[in-house]
Amino acid sequence: MELIKSMAKYHILLDTQVSSSQEPVVKLYWEEFDDIRTASNAGVVAHPSKSAIGLMLRHIRATEWFEIPLRNSDMPPDYLDHKRASWLIKV
């Protein structure tokens, strides 16, 4: 996140798969490259919980952030099933 912040001028759009845990955790998984929406290479990927996202953003000293709400049900299933979420972050 610090590297991403160093490349951002004003804002970051964070879109990620999320863990369903209520605790601040980051779950690690092995992911094969088989879908353009996933990793660009096979390897370890991280799925943070929403509360872990907040801790990461505090750690990089982001000034403001909010989770982007879903506007309607015409969204990919991952978003509707709360397995993916997006945040707008002011740096």
C-alpha positions in Angstrom: 0.0 0.0 0.0 2.8 2.4 0.7 4.2 1.9 -2.8 0.8 2.5 -4.3 0.4 5.6 -2.2 3.8 6.9 -3.4 2.6 6.6 -7.0 -0.7 8.4 -6.4 -1.1 12.1 -6.8 -4.5 12.6 -5.0 -6.6 9.5 -4.9 -6.4 5.7 -5.0 -9.2 3.4 -6.1 -8.8 0.2 -4.2 -10.8 -2.7 -5.6 -10.1 -6.1 -4.0 -11.6 -9.4 -2.9 -12.3 -9.3 0.8 -12.4 -11.9 3.5 -15.7 -12.3 5.3 -14.1 -12.2 8.8 -15.2 -9.4 11.1 -11.7 -9.4 12.6 -8.8 -7.5 11.0 -7.2 -10.4 9.1 -5.5 -10.9 5.8 -6.0 -14.4 4.3 -3.4 -15.7 1.9 -4.3 -18.0 -1.1 -2.5 -19.5 -4.0 -4.0 -18.2 -7.3 -3.4 -19.6 -10.8 -3.6 -17.2 -13.7 -6.7 -18.4 -15.4 -8.9 -15.3 -15.6 -8.1 -11.8 -16.6 -9.9 -10.5 -13.5 -7.5 -12.2 -11.2 -3.7 -12.3 -10.9 -1.5 -11.7 -13.9 0.8 -14.5 -12.8 0.3 -17.6 -10.6 1.3 -16.8 -7.0 0.2 -15.8 -3.5 -2.6 -13.3 -3.2 -4.1 -11.6 -0.1 -7.7 -11.1 0.7 -8.0 -8.6 3.6 -11.1 -8.2 5.7 -12.8 -4.9 5.6 -11.5 -4.0 9.1 -8.0 -4.9 7.9 -8.3 -2.4 5.1 -9.0 0.3 7.6 -5.8 -0.6 9.5 -3.8 -0.6 6.4 -5.1 2.8 5.4 -4.3 4.2 8.8 -0.8 2.7 8.6 -0.1 4.5 5.3 -1.6 7.7 6.8 -4.3 8.1 4.2 -6.2 11.2 5.0 -9.8 10.1 4.1 -11.4 7.0 2.7 -14.8 5.4 2.2 -16.2 2.1 0.8 -18.0 2.8 -2.4 -21.6 1.6 -1.9 -23.4 -0.5 -4.5 -26.0 1.6 -6.3 -28.1 -1.2 -7.6 -28.2 -5.0 -8.1 -26.8 -4.9 -11.6 -23.4 -5.8 -10.4 -21.0 -8.8 -10.7 -21.9 -11.6 -8.2 -18.7 -11.1 -6.2 -19.9 -7.6 -5.1 -23.5 -8.8 -4.4 -22.1 -11.7 -2.3 -19.8 -9.3 -0.3 -16.7 -11.1 -1.6 -15.4 -8.0 -3.3 -15.5 -4.3 -2.5 -14.0 -0.9 -3.5 -12.7 2.1 -1.6 -11.9 5.6 -2.7 -8.9 6.8 -0.8 -7.6 10.4 -0.5 -3.8 10.5 0.0 
